Each structure stands twice: as structure tokens, then as C-alpha cells.
Amino acid sequence: MAETADKRPITVFGPDFPFPFDDWIKHPSGLGRIPAARHGEEVAIIGAGMSGMLAAYELMKMGLKPVIYEAGRIGGRLRSQSFEGAEGIIAELGGMRFPVSGTGFYHYADMLGLKSKPFPNPLVEASPSTVIDLEGETYYAEKQADLPPIFQEVAAAWYEALEEGSSFSTMQKAIRARDTKALKAVWDKLVPLWDDRSFYDFVATSPAFAKRSFHHREIFGQVGFGTGGWDSDYPNSMLEILRVVVTNCDDNQRWIQGGVEQVPRGLWKCRPDKMVHWPKGTSLEKLHAGAPRPAVVKIARSPSGHLAITDRWGATKFFDACLVTCHSWLLTTYMQVEERIFSPKLWMALDRTRFMQSAKTFVMVDRPFWKDKDPRTGRDLMSMTLTDRLTRGTYLFDNGDDKPGVICLSYSWMSDAMKMLPLPIDKRVKLALDALKRVYPTLDIEKHIIGDPITVSWESDPNFLGAFKGALPGHYRYNHRMYCHFMQDDMPPDEKGIFMAGDGVSWTPGWVEGAVQTGLNAVWGIVKHLGGETPKDNPGPGDRYDELKPIELPD
């Protein structure tokens, strides 16, 4: 029996550009064909994160030779760091929770045979209990109904506000049915309405919250619903938040067992069964003799019109096509990029893109002791914890009773992350433990810690300069210029052949599906630029662009 529209899953299908990327990459006809005369031709890929690696993988399958440049390590913001001596016990320093609505990402994870399990977010089955600690009061809950009525009121106000302010259920129904006409009819009206307004504006002016107290908005900011508190996002454009919630990115999330970095590293090593030109057993790793090329320091146009890519040791190679997936700010700081390669309006967008700060601190513990029961109360000794204290979010990762557990002591954003920025790791751990001691005064977490702690501040990494993009009100036009750059027919020759992809180019920053989709856009653009074509029965994103393109706001 055919699946009815209301039973179909919510996926990251638009809303700005509702192209079925998941169907495109699964189609038996493949993504495209390159002219035989170009088989074996080199294509530059700058950055070995998710978008760069999947683009390189798909282009290799078509007979091209990707040349991957990487300034640090394979994976980009998918960074899984192992605790010393504990095989398979990792800290996810970048992306760590992956909604099942990200079907493009899971296509590659499943292809590589990776397993996932539910992420221990607040008030979900994977977290047997949740503690909310606000203004010195601590609330223990095993389900949302266990919390005081004001928390239920906040949840109800949020869902009411979404329905009143964005026709939320209508959009989700259209996404389930993959009804592009119905989806764009709603979304294209919301873009000019909410681009210039912040998330906080949406909450504060919604009738659902306006009829309630400031304290309701405060609770929503501190602990929120879904993955936790929302106040770090309050300054962002409301469009950013609508995209996240309407595509269920904030719901039904999983984590990759053994570390999500296995996905880009798996693509690096994967030997596809179906490939053009290359012999059986070819992989990206083999084409690179084992390692990517060094960081890029210069991008220019050669007299012949080729893109001249120079690495940190001064070696220059020439390409007809190049994909840039690194942080956009690096194009004006670390790299010397010839101005004529991008238009002035695109340069403005690349330079004005705003990135959010984020800090995490992890410890490994001897076992998942938090599942023990407190003999006095009968409650779990420790719970997934949301608080207004320095730690903000504390997550518990159970690797099995016979294996070490992992605690993300603190996961914080923006100003809370900046408080950690100058501090050495031991001080970060001590501050987090001191904060948690006030929530759990009788619990001795320290006695369970083994090995060395792990921490990250993404804004201090010179290759990243932040965790991910967070568009401010008025930034829709900038995002439009970056996202739609893969459509190059009307560009002058100097601007053609260089493509962009990655989290910072996508409509959904902070979610790996955006990196996947922009990487696939770039694959289509490179195929077309090199004289290739997509199969007639499997049109790509550029083939359907005029039908599905994002609404354009006037300058």
C-alpha cells in the first residue's frame, strides 16, 4: 500500500530550495556523466569536511581526479577525538547530534555501515532522567509531565507561537508530501516578513508569549524544548530558527557510535563498486598517495584562465574547476584570493557572514555511574542537566556498563562560551565540576574521572573561527548570494569554475545536512562546468533550479 502523505517522514526538504537531494543521490542512474575526454582530469577541493569529502567522492565516481587540500584534519567540524587508551570512547567536539530528518547525511553513514543510537537530549527516552536547575531551584523529571506547570505552559506557548506566526503545521504537511508548491506558497511569504526580525522578536511579540509573563520567555531561553535553551540564538534571524524546527532538525536526533568523523574518513577510504575510468579498488586515499595536499594560501586566475591554487609550501597547480568548503573568512584572511574571482556583492556576503562561538568540555569516567539510584530518593544519581549556571548543558554518554562513560560537562554558546575561552583545560573542568556540585551536592563526580579531559573553543581555532554560521536579521540576501552561487551561466568568465559549499553556505547552519546539500549542489555545478550532464531520469538541483529557486529579495 502506498504511504499516505501524513505518514511520510519530515526531512530537510527545503524550505528555501525544496529539491529532493536524498532521492537524487540514491537514483540508480547516478548523478551525472563527464565527457570521456575529461576523465582523469584534476579538480581542486579545498577542505576535507563533510561537503568537500562527499563532493570529492561523487566526482571520483564519475571519472574525475579530486585533489583535496586540507589545513588540519579530515572531518572539518565533524571532529571526534578519542580518549587516550580507550578504543572507541570519544568526545564529539563538533557536530554530535544528527536528526533522522537529515536523510542525505544518513545515506552516506548507512552506505559506510555505521551504526547510530538515540542522542541523550533532555526529556527523551535515551536520557532516563533530566534535571533542570534554574535560579537555585532544581527539578527532576523522567518525562515532561513531571515538571511544574509553568514548564508545560512554556512548551505550549512555543508551539502556539510557531503555528500563529509561521503556519507551521501547513509547512510540515507540505514537507511530508514533498509538495513544493504548497511549501513555497507559505515560505516565500515568511521570508520578507521575518528576515529583518530576530528570534527574540518573534517570541516576545507572539500572542502566545505576550499573554504570559517575562519569566516564561526567560525559561524558554534557558532550557527551551528539544535540545535545550534557545537564548544564545535570540539575536539570530527568525528564519534561521524556522528552518530548524520545520524540518525537525531539533527532534529525534541520534549520535554515531564510534564517532561521526568516521563518515568523512570513510568516504576518504571507500572503494566504490560502480566507477567510471578508475580501476576497481580506487579510493580518494589511493589517488592522493595516502594524504591530502597542504593548506591553500593563494587562489588566482592564470593567464590561460585556469584557477591557480598555491599551497603553503609554494606549489601551484592549475584547475578548470575548484570547490571551496573552508570558512568564508579565510578567503580574506589566511588566503590571498584574487578579487575578480568573486563579485563585489558576493565578497560582501562572504565577509559579513557571522559565526557563533561554542565551547565543550568532556571527561571520561570509569563507568556510567549516573544510572545508579540514590538510596535516599530512589532517583538517578545524576541526570542530563540543563541549568542557568556556567555549564548550561551537561550530557551523559553511556557506552555500556562494561565500558567507560563520557560526560560532556559543559556545552555552551556565545557569551557563555566566551567565559571559557581564555581558561586552560583544568580550570574549565574545575569550574564545571563546581557548578555541578551545586546541583548535585552529595555526588562525587571527580572520583569517577579517568584519563585526561578534552575541550574545544571553536572560535580560537584559526581554521574555523567559530562553531557555525548564525545569520543575523537582514542576512537573507547574503545567504542567497552564497547558496545560489553554483548557478553560473550568467556570470562573467573570471567568476566561473569556482564553487562554494559547506555549513557556512547552507540555509541550515549547524546541521550537517546543509553541508551535504551544498556539496551536492557543487557536484552538479562542476559537472555542468566541465561539459557533463545529468541523466534525463534523474535531474539535478541545477536542472530544477528555475522551478524551485529561493525567493530573491530586492537590494
C-alpha positions as CSV (number, residue, x, y, z in Angstrom):
1,M,0.0,0.0,0.0
2,A,1.3,3.4,-0.9
3,E,2.5,5.5,2.1
4,T,0.0,8.3,2.8
5,A,1.3,11.9,2.9
6,D,0.6,12.3,6.6
7,K,2.6,9.2,7.4
8,R,5.7,10.2,5.4
9,P,8.6,11.4,7.4
10,I,9.7,15.0,7.9
11,T,13.0,15.6,6.1
12,V,15.3,18.5,5.4
13,F,13.3,19.2,2.3
14,G,13.8,23.0,1.7
15,P,12.1,25.2,2.7
16,D,14.2,27.7,0.7
17,F,15.1,25.3,-2.1
18,P,12.9,22.1,-1.9
19,F,15.0,19.8,-4.0
20,P,14.9,16.0,-3.1
21,F,18.7,15.6,-2.6
22,D,18.1,12.2,-0.9
23,D,16.3,10.8,-3.9
24,W,18.9,12.3,-6.3
25,I,21.8,10.5,-4.6
26,K,20.0,7.2,-4.4
27,H,18.9,7.0,-8.0
28,P,20.3,4.0,-9.9
29,S,21.2,6.3,-12.9
30,G,23.7,8.2,-10.9
31,L,24.4,11.9,-10.5
32,G,25.9,12.7,-13.9
33,R,28.4,11.9,-16.7
34,I,31.6,13.7,-17.6
35,P,32.9,13.7,-21.2
36,A,35.3,10.9,-21.8
37,A,38.0,13.4,-22.9
38,R,38.0,14.8,-19.3
39,H,38.3,11.5,-17.5
40,G,41.2,11.7,-15.1
41,E,41.2,15.5,-15.0
42,E,42.0,17.1,-11.7
43,V,39.5,19.1,-9.7
44,A,40.6,21.1,-6.6
45,I,38.7,20.5,-3.4
46,I,39.7,23.0,-0.6
47,G,38.7,21.5,2.8
48,A,38.1,17.8,3.8
49,G,35.0,18.3,5.8
50,M,31.7,16.6,5.0
51,S,30.8,18.7,2.0
52,G,34.3,18.6,0.5
53,M,34.7,14.8,1.0
54,L,31.3,13.8,-0.3
55,A,31.8,16.1,-3.4
56,A,35.2,14.5,-4.0
57,Y,33.8,11.0,-3.6
58,E,30.9,11.6,-6.1
59,L,33.2,13.3,-8.6
60,M,35.7,10.5,-8.4
61,K,32.9,8.0,-9.2
62,M,32.3,10.0,-12.4
63,G,36.0,9.6,-13.5
64,L,37.5,12.9,-12.3
65,K,40.5,13.1,-10.0
66,P,39.8,15.3,-6.9
67,V,42.8,17.0,-5.4
68,I,41.9,17.6,-1.8
69,Y,43.6,20.4,0.2
70,E,43.3,20.3,4.0
71,A,44.8,22.7,6.6
72,G,44.2,20.5,9.6
73,R,42.5,17.1,9.8
74,I,39.9,15.2,7.7
75,G,36.4,15.8,9.1
76,G,36.1,19.6,9.4
77,R,33.5,20.3,12.1
78,L,32.8,16.6,12.4
79,R,35.7,16.1,14.8
80,S,35.7,13.0,17.0
81,Q,38.6,12.8,19.5
82,S,39.4,9.6,21.2
83,F,40.3,9.5,24.9
84,E,43.8,8.1,25.3
85,G,43.9,4.3,25.7
86,A,40.2,3.8,25.4
87,E,39.3,2.4,22.0
88,G,36.0,3.7,20.6
89,I,35.4,6.1,23.6
90,I,35.3,9.6,22.0
91,A,34.4,13.2,22.6
92,E,32.4,14.8,19.8
93,L,33.9,18.2,19.6
94,G,31.9,19.4,16.7
95,G,28.7,18.1,15.3
96,M,27.4,15.4,17.7
97,R,23.6,15.0,17.2
98,F,22.1,14.2,13.9
99,P,18.4,14.3,13.3
100,V,16.8,11.5,11.3
101,S,15.4,14.2,9.0
102,G,18.9,14.6,7.6
103,T,18.4,11.9,5.1
104,G,21.3,12.9,2.8
105,F,23.7,12.5,5.6
106,Y,22.4,9.2,6.7
107,H,22.6,8.0,3.0
108,Y,26.4,8.2,3.4
109,A,26.5,7.0,7.0
110,D,24.4,3.9,6.1
111,M,26.5,3.3,3.0
112,L,29.6,3.0,5.2
113,G,27.8,0.6,7.6
114,L,27.9,3.0,10.6
115,K,25.6,2.5,13.5
116,S,23.8,5.2,15.5
117,K,21.8,5.4,18.7
118,P,19.4,7.9,20.1
119,F,21.1,11.1,21.4
120,P,20.7,11.7,25.2
121,N,18.8,15.0,24.9
122,P,16.7,16.3,27.7
123,L,13.4,14.6,28.3
124,V,13.9,11.8,25.7
125,E,14.0,8.1,26.2
126,A,17.8,8.0,25.8
127,S,18.0,10.2,28.9
128,P,16.3,8.2,31.7
129,S,16.0,11.4,33.6
130,T,16.6,15.2,33.2
131,V,17.4,17.8,35.8
132,I,16.5,21.4,35.2
133,D,18.3,23.8,37.6
134,L,17.1,27.4,37.4
135,E,17.6,30.3,39.9
136,G,18.8,27.9,42.5
137,E,15.7,25.6,42.2
138,T,16.2,22.0,41.0
139,Y,13.6,20.0,39.2
140,Y,13.9,16.3,38.5
141,A,11.9,14.7,35.6
142,E,11.7,11.5,33.8
143,K,9.1,12.9,31.4
144,Q,7.9,16.4,30.6
145,A,4.7,16.0,32.7
146,D,6.9,15.6,35.8
147,L,7.9,19.3,35.6
148,P,5.9,22.1,37.2
149,P,3.0,23.6,35.2
150,I,5.0,26.7,34.1
151,F,7.2,24.5,32.0
152,Q,4.2,23.0,30.3
153,E,2.9,26.5,29.7
154,V,6.2,27.5,28.1
155,A,6.1,24.4,25.8
156,A,2.5,25.2,24.8
157,A,3.3,28.8,24.2
158,W,6.2,27.8,21.8
159,Y,4.1,25.5,19.7
160,E,1.2,28.1,19.7
161,A,3.7,30.8,18.6
162,L,5.0,28.6,15.7
163,E,1.5,27.9,14.4
164,E,0.4,31.5,14.7
165,G,3.5,33.1,13.3
166,S,4.5,30.7,10.5
167,S,1.7,28.3,9.5
168,F,3.9,25.6,11.0
169,S,1.6,22.6,10.5
170,T,0.8,23.6,6.9
171,M,4.5,23.7,6.1
172,Q,5.2,20.4,7.8
173,K,2.3,18.8,5.9
174,A,3.8,20.1,2.6
175,I,7.3,18.8,3.6
176,R,5.9,15.3,4.3
177,A,4.1,15.3,1.0
178,R,7.0,16.9,-0.8
179,D,4.5,19.4,-2.2
180,T,6.9,22.1,-3.4
181,K,4.1,24.4,-4.5
182,A,2.3,24.4,-1.1
183,L,5.6,24.7,0.8
184,K,6.8,27.7,-1.2
185,A,3.4,29.4,-1.0
186,V,3.9,29.7,2.7
187,W,7.7,30.0,3.0
188,D,8.1,32.7,0.3
189,K,5.7,34.9,2.2
190,L,7.6,34.3,5.5
191,V,11.0,35.3,4.1
192,P,10.3,39.1,3.7
193,L,8.2,39.1,6.9
194,W,10.8,37.6,9.2
195,D,14.3,38.2,7.6
196,D,14.6,41.6,9.3
197,R,13.4,40.4,12.7
198,S,15.1,38.4,15.4
199,F,14.2,35.2,17.1
200,Y,13.6,37.1,20.3
201,D,11.3,39.5,18.5
202,F,9.3,36.5,17.3
203,V,9.0,35.1,20.8
204,A,8.3,38.4,22.6
205,T,5.7,39.7,20.1
206,S,3.8,36.4,19.6
207,P,0.4,36.5,21.2
208,A,1.2,33.1,22.8
209,F,4.0,34.5,24.8
210,A,2.7,38.1,25.1
211,K,-0.2,36.9,27.2
212,R,2.3,35.2,29.6
213,S,5.0,36.6,31.8
214,F,8.6,37.6,31.1
215,H,9.6,34.6,33.2
216,H,8.0,32.3,30.6
217,R,10.3,33.8,27.9
218,E,13.2,33.5,30.4
219,I,12.6,29.8,31.0
220,F,12.3,29.2,27.2
221,G,15.7,30.9,26.7
222,Q,17.4,29.0,29.5
223,V,16.1,25.4,28.9
224,G,13.8,25.6,25.9
225,F,12.4,22.3,24.4
226,G,14.0,19.8,22.1
227,T,17.8,20.2,22.5
228,G,17.7,22.7,25.3
229,G,17.9,26.5,25.8
230,W,17.4,28.9,22.9
231,D,18.7,32.2,24.3
232,S,22.1,32.0,22.5
233,D,20.1,32.1,19.3
234,Y,17.8,35.0,20.3
235,P,19.8,37.6,18.2
236,N,19.6,35.5,15.1
237,S,17.2,36.0,12.2
238,M,13.9,34.2,12.9
239,L,14.3,32.5,9.5
240,E,17.2,30.5,10.9
241,I,15.1,29.1,13.7
242,L,12.1,28.4,11.5
243,R,14.2,26.3,9.1
244,V,15.5,24.2,12.0
245,V,12.1,23.5,13.6
246,V,10.0,23.0,10.5
247,T,12.5,20.3,9.2
248,N,12.6,18.6,12.6
249,C,16.4,19.2,12.9
250,D,15.7,19.8,16.7
251,D,13.9,16.5,17.1
252,N,14.6,12.7,17.0
253,Q,18.4,13.1,17.0
254,R,21.0,10.3,17.0
255,W,24.7,10.0,17.5
256,I,27.2,7.9,15.5
257,Q,28.7,5.1,17.5
258,G,32.5,5.4,17.5
259,G,32.4,9.0,16.3
260,V,30.9,10.9,13.4
261,E,34.3,11.6,12.0
262,Q,34.1,8.1,10.6
263,V,31.8,9.4,7.9
264,P,34.2,11.8,6.0
265,R,37.1,9.4,6.8
266,G,35.0,6.6,5.5
267,L,34.5,8.4,2.2
268,W,38.2,9.0,2.0
269,K,38.9,5.3,2.2
270,C,35.8,4.0,0.4
271,R,36.3,2.0,-2.8
272,P,33.1,2.3,-4.8
273,D,31.8,-0.7,-6.8
274,K,30.5,1.4,-9.6
275,M,33.0,3.9,-11.0
276,V,33.9,5.4,-14.4
277,H,37.5,5.4,-15.7
278,W,39.3,4.4,-12.5
279,P,40.2,0.7,-11.8
280,K,38.5,-1.3,-9.2
281,G,39.8,-0.6,-5.7
282,T,40.4,3.1,-6.3
283,S,39.7,5.4,-3.4
284,L,40.3,9.0,-2.7
285,E,43.1,7.9,-0.3
286,K,44.8,6.0,-3.1
287,L,44.5,8.8,-5.6
288,H,46.3,11.0,-3.0
289,A,49.0,8.5,-2.1
290,G,47.7,8.5,1.4
291,A,47.3,12.1,2.5
292,P,45.6,15.3,1.3
293,R,47.6,18.2,0.0
294,P,48.6,21.0,2.4
295,A,46.6,24.1,3.2
296,V,45.8,26.6,0.4
297,V,47.3,30.1,0.7
298,K,46.5,31.6,-2.7
299,I,43.8,31.4,-5.3
300,A,44.3,33.3,-8.6
301,R,43.5,33.3,-12.3
302,S,46.3,32.2,-14.6
303,P,46.8,34.0,-17.9
304,S,45.2,30.9,-19.6
305,G,42.1,31.4,-17.4
306,H,42.7,28.4,-15.2
307,L,42.4,28.6,-11.4
308,A,45.9,28.7,-9.9
309,I,45.9,27.1,-6.4
310,T,49.0,27.6,-4.4
311,D,49.6,25.6,-1.2
312,R,51.5,26.6,2.0
313,W,54.8,25.3,0.6
314,G,54.6,27.3,-2.6
315,A,53.5,24.5,-5.0
316,T,51.0,25.8,-7.6
317,K,48.6,23.6,-9.6
318,F,46.1,24.7,-12.3
319,F,42.5,23.6,-12.5
320,D,39.4,24.3,-14.6
321,A,37.2,23.7,-11.6
322,C,37.6,24.3,-7.8
323,L,35.3,23.7,-4.8
324,V,35.9,25.8,-1.7
325,T,34.5,24.4,1.5
326,C,36.5,26.2,4.1
327,H,35.3,29.1,6.4
328,S,34.5,32.1,4.2
329,W,36.5,34.5,6.4
330,L,39.7,32.6,5.5
331,L,39.3,33.8,1.9
332,T,40.0,37.4,3.2
333,T,42.5,36.5,6.0
334,Y,44.6,33.3,5.7
335,M,44.4,33.1,1.9
336,Q,45.3,35.6,-0.8
337,V,42.4,35.4,-3.2
338,E,42.3,37.5,-6.4
339,E,39.3,39.9,-6.1
340,R,38.0,39.3,-9.6
341,I,37.2,35.7,-8.8
342,F,34.1,36.7,-6.9
343,S,31.7,39.6,-7.5
344,P,31.7,42.6,-5.1
345,K,28.3,41.6,-3.8
346,L,29.5,38.0,-3.1
347,W,32.6,39.3,-1.3
348,M,30.3,41.4,0.9
349,A,28.3,38.3,1.7
350,L,31.4,36.1,2.5
351,D,32.9,38.7,4.7
352,R,29.7,39.7,6.6
353,T,28.7,36.1,7.4
354,R,28.5,35.9,11.2
355,F,29.7,32.8,13.1
356,M,28.7,31.7,16.6
357,Q,31.1,30.8,19.4
358,S,30.9,27.4,21.1
359,A,32.8,25.6,23.9
360,K,32.7,22.0,25.1
361,T,34.5,20.2,27.9
362,F,34.5,16.4,28.2
363,V,35.7,13.9,30.8
364,M,35.9,10.1,30.7
365,V,34.6,8.2,33.7
366,D,35.1,4.7,34.8
367,R,31.5,3.6,34.2
368,P,28.1,5.1,33.6
369,F,27.6,5.6,37.3
370,W,24.8,8.1,36.8
371,K,22.4,5.1,36.3
372,D,22.9,4.1,40.0
373,K,20.0,5.0,42.2
374,D,20.3,7.4,45.2
375,P,19.2,5.3,48.2
376,R,17.6,8.3,49.8
377,T,15.4,9.4,46.9
378,G,15.3,6.5,44.5
379,R,16.3,8.8,41.7
380,D,19.2,8.5,39.3
381,L,22.4,9.7,40.9
382,M,22.9,12.2,38.0
383,S,20.8,13.2,35.0
384,M,21.1,15.1,31.8
385,T,21.3,18.6,33.2
386,L,20.1,22.0,31.9
387,T,21.0,25.0,34.0
388,D,21.5,28.7,34.1
389,R,24.9,28.1,35.7
390,L,28.2,28.2,33.8
391,T,27.8,24.6,32.4
392,R,24.5,25.3,30.7
393,G,24.1,21.8,29.2
394,T,25.6,18.6,30.6
395,Y,25.2,15.4,28.6
396,L,25.8,11.8,29.6
397,F,27.1,9.2,27.1
398,D,26.6,5.5,28.0
399,N,28.9,3.2,26.1
400,G,27.8,0.1,28.0
401,D,28.0,-1.0,31.6
402,D,31.4,-2.7,31.0
403,K,33.0,0.4,29.3
404,P,34.0,3.9,30.3
405,G,31.3,6.5,30.1
406,V,31.7,10.1,28.8
407,I,30.3,13.3,30.3
408,C,30.1,16.5,28.4
409,L,30.5,18.6,31.5
410,S,29.7,21.8,29.7
411,Y,28.2,22.7,26.3
412,S,27.9,26.4,25.9
413,W,27.4,29.1,23.3
414,M,28.2,32.7,22.6
415,S,28.8,34.7,25.8
416,D,28.8,31.6,27.9
417,A,31.4,30.1,25.6
418,M,33.5,33.3,25.7
419,K,33.7,32.9,29.5
420,M,35.7,29.7,28.9
421,L,37.8,31.0,26.1
422,P,41.0,32.2,28.0
423,L,40.9,29.3,30.5
424,P,43.2,26.3,30.5
425,I,41.5,22.9,30.5
426,D,42.0,22.1,34.2
427,K,40.3,25.4,35.1
428,R,37.4,24.6,32.7
429,V,36.9,21.2,34.3
430,K,37.1,22.6,37.8
431,L,34.6,25.4,37.1
432,A,32.2,22.9,35.5
433,L,32.5,20.5,38.4
434,D,32.0,23.3,41.0
435,A,28.8,24.3,39.1
436,L,27.5,20.7,39.1
437,K,28.3,20.3,42.7
438,R,25.7,22.9,43.5
439,V,23.1,20.9,41.5
440,Y,24.3,17.5,43.0
441,P,25.7,18.4,46.4
442,T,26.3,14.8,47.6
443,L,27.7,13.4,44.3
444,D,31.4,13.0,43.9
445,I,31.9,13.1,40.1
446,E,35.7,13.5,40.5
447,K,36.3,10.1,41.9
448,H,35.0,8.5,38.7
449,I,37.1,10.6,36.2
450,I,39.8,8.6,34.4
451,G,42.2,9.8,31.7
452,D,42.7,13.3,30.6
453,P,39.9,15.7,29.8
454,I,39.2,17.1,26.3
455,T,38.0,20.6,25.4
456,V,37.4,22.8,22.5
457,S,36.7,26.5,21.8
458,W,35.8,26.7,18.1
459,E,36.4,30.4,17.8
460,S,40.0,30.1,18.8
461,D,40.8,27.5,16.0
462,P,42.4,29.5,13.2
463,N,40.9,27.2,10.6
464,F,37.3,27.7,11.8
465,L,37.0,30.9,13.8
466,G,33.6,29.8,15.2
467,A,31.3,26.8,15.5
468,F,28.9,27.6,12.7
469,K,27.1,30.4,10.9
470,G,24.3,32.3,12.7
471,A,22.6,34.7,10.3
472,L,21.5,38.0,11.8
473,P,18.4,39.8,10.8
474,G,18.8,41.2,7.3
475,H,21.3,38.5,6.2
476,Y,18.9,36.6,3.9
477,R,20.3,38.3,0.8
478,Y,23.9,37.3,1.8
479,N,22.8,33.7,2.2
480,H,21.0,33.8,-1.1
481,R,24.2,35.0,-2.9
482,M,26.3,32.3,-1.4
483,Y,23.9,29.4,-1.7
484,C,22.9,30.2,-5.3
485,H,26.5,30.7,-6.5
486,F,26.5,27.2,-8.0
487,M,24.3,28.5,-10.8
488,Q,26.9,30.2,-13.0
489,D,25.5,30.6,-16.5
490,D,25.2,34.4,-16.2
491,M,28.5,35.0,-14.5
492,P,31.5,36.6,-16.3
493,P,34.3,34.2,-17.2
494,D,36.6,35.3,-14.3
495,E,33.9,34.2,-11.8
496,K,33.1,30.8,-13.3
497,G,34.5,27.4,-12.3
498,I,35.0,28.2,-8.6
499,F,32.2,26.8,-6.4
500,M,31.4,27.0,-2.7
501,A,29.9,24.5,-0.2
502,G,29.7,23.7,3.4
503,D,27.9,24.6,6.6
504,G,28.5,28.4,6.1
505,V,27.0,28.4,2.7
506,S,23.9,26.4,3.6
507,W,20.5,27.6,4.7
508,T,20.7,25.4,7.8
509,P,23.9,26.2,9.6
510,G,24.9,23.9,12.5
511,W,23.3,20.9,10.8
512,V,25.4,18.6,8.7
513,E,22.6,18.2,6.2
514,G,23.3,21.7,5.0
515,A,26.9,20.7,4.2
516,V,25.7,17.6,2.4
517,Q,23.2,19.6,0.2
518,T,25.6,22.4,-0.7
519,G,28.2,19.8,-1.5
520,L,25.8,18.1,-3.9
521,N,24.9,21.5,-5.5
522,A,28.6,22.0,-6.2
523,V,28.9,18.5,-7.7
524,W,26.1,19.4,-10.2
525,G,27.8,22.8,-10.9
526,I,31.2,21.2,-11.6
527,V,29.7,18.5,-13.8
528,K,28.0,21.2,-15.9
529,H,31.0,23.5,-15.9
530,L,33.2,20.6,-17.3
531,G,30.7,19.9,-20.1
532,G,29.0,17.0,-18.4
533,E,25.3,16.3,-18.0
534,T,22.8,14.7,-15.6
535,P,20.7,11.7,-16.5
536,K,17.4,12.5,-18.1
537,D,15.6,10.4,-15.5
538,N,17.5,11.9,-12.6
539,P,17.7,15.7,-12.9
540,G,19.9,17.5,-10.5
541,P,19.4,20.7,-8.4
542,G,20.5,23.0,-11.2
543,D,18.2,21.3,-13.7
544,R,15.2,22.2,-11.5
545,Y,16.6,25.5,-10.2
546,D,14.1,27.7,-12.1
547,E,11.2,25.8,-10.6
548,L,12.5,25.6,-7.0
549,K,14.8,28.6,-6.6
550,P,14.8,30.6,-3.4
551,I,12.8,33.8,-3.4
552,E,15.0,36.8,-4.1
553,L,14.6,39.9,-2.1
554,P,15.3,43.2,-3.8
555,D,18.6,45.0,-3.0
